[in-house]
């Protein structure tokens, strides 16, 4: 545990908070620990837009219903 904390440039107590899922720990610390453990790709895959159905639905809802071209674009 001490070695992982040192390689992640954090303290052992912060690493314990990460292990317990403390939401008060910054995402940067989580990323550093995941990187140290060779698991950072898992975070990348979790945060990928293709895995975010709610985000995709919100983005689609924000698109305009119709697009109009200006008169200049038509000539």
N, C-alpha and C positions, 0 to 999 in steps of 0.2 A: 504494500500500500504506500509506503514511504517513497519507493522508487517511482511509482506512477505519479504521485503528487509532484515530485521533483521534476520529472520530465514534462509534466503538464504546466509547470511553473505556477503551482498553487500550493496551498498548505494541505496538510493531512486532514484537518478538520473540514476544510471546504470540500475535499474529495469525499469525506463521509456524508456531507450534505448532498453531494451529487448522487451518491449511491442510494440515499434515502428518497431522492426525487424532489428535493426542496426547490420550490418554484422561485425562491428568492435568489438563487444562484444565477448569474448571468449566462446567456446562451454562449458567450465566448468561452467561459470556463467549461461548459459542457462540450463544446467543439474541441477545445484543447485536450480534454480527457479522451474523447472519442478518437482524436488524431493519435494520441499517445498509444492507445490500445489497437490502432489500425482499423477502427470502425467508422471513420468519418464518411465513407461512401454510403453507409446506412442512413446518415442524416441527409445527405444530398438526395438520396432516393425518396426519403420521406417528405422532403420539402419540394419535390418536383411538381410542377403544375399538373402533369398528367394524373397525379394521385389526389388532386384537390377538386373533388366534384362540386363542392359548395362554391369555391372560388371561381370555377369555370361557369357555373350557373349565374353567379353575380355579374361576371364579366359579360356574358351573353345578354343578360337583361339590360345592361347599360348601353348596348349598341343601339344606334338609331334604327327605327323601324323601316324607314325609307331613306335612301340617299338621293339627293337631287344634284344635278350638275348645273353650273351657272350658264347663262346664255353664251358667255365667251367660250366655254368648253365645248359647246355644241357646234361651233363654226370652225 
